[in-house]
């Protein structure tokens, strides 16, 4: 039987929501091992001069606990 845990992580990117999600997983993987999945819970962005400026995501990361 596996024991899984879920953490919530917020991240941002100047490129895209996809890049922000990648950054969230990369940063979490520095201290969390056995990451199994990521679920994008929420997306938002800031606007500057009429253009999208900063992409933000709130993700849930699932990992296996040993």
Secondary structure, 3 states (H helix, E strand, C coil): CCEEEEEEEEEEECCCHHHHHHHHHHHHCCCCCCEEEEEEEEEEEEEECCEEEEEEEEEEEEEEEC
